Amino acid sequence: MTKLTKITLMAAALGSLVAALPAQAGERLDRIEETKVLRVGTPGDYRPFAMKEANGYAGYDIDLVKALAAAAGWKVEIVPTSWSNLTKDLQGDKFDVAVGGITQTVARLKVGDFLPGYAPFGKAALVPAAKKDRFTTPESLNQPDVRVIKNPGGTNEKYVLEHLTKAQVSTHPNNAEIPGLIAEGKGDVMITETMEAKLYAKKYAGKLHAAFIENPLTPKSVMGFWMPADDAEYLRVMKYLWDITELRGEHAKLAKTWLE
């Protein structure tokens, strides 16, 4: 079967699926089909996945979720949230899917479902370039004179609270501002993921170093689009939209733009 034949068959299947929705869909999918709007929650502070900018939101996740919505004839409405409120907002029906570099975890699976994982990563550390030779082991990060800056909520904070108990830990509310603080010498360590660490080390070349890239601080995991699990038909449609946009090459094209 050729790639073109697969796309044709999947497109036909989507048409049949959407046509059957009024009789089969749950409440969430009914509302989305009626309004033609997919509500997308994001903290919007995590490059290159989702970042709030002057003219709106940009990033791999933003473009990809728009591609998914477009394949179903929906528009995207961005709903701002935060890492510390992400679970509460998902459970409170503030949005239909959460994006923006969200780590797949068992805890999150207990309250929702994920689309297929992407962007494999492990925890890394952003440190001042001038101090890179000091921070070569996990133990070197966990010292009384090491200043760690963390963002509240999410798995990065979880790592800091569990593993950097001897360090001087402070909290900054805006994740996107922390690399700049480290570059300015106002801190020594930011725990993040390999993708973000490499991006900011490039942005602040000569000032920041991405440590533990080849040998991450944690076992590798994947990102995922996180959704409420209250409507089986909605989940089925979203997984189909993921598959069809991947088959059409949209995932690969966006990865070249944002992740490579």
Secondary structure, DSSP 4 states (H G I P E B T S, - for coil): --HHHHHHHHHHHHHHHHHTHHHH--HHHHHHHHHTEEEEEE--EETTTEEEETTEEESHHHHHHHHHHHHHT-EEEEEE--TTTHHHHHHTTS-SEE-SSPBP-HHHHTT-EEPPPEEEE-EEEEEEGGGTTT--SHHHHS-TT-EEEE-SSHHHHHHHHHH-TTSEEEE-S-GGGHHHHHHTTS-SBEEEEHHHHHHHHHHTTTTEEEESSSS-SS--EEE--EE-SS-HHHHHHHHHHHHHHHHTTHHHHHHHHHT-
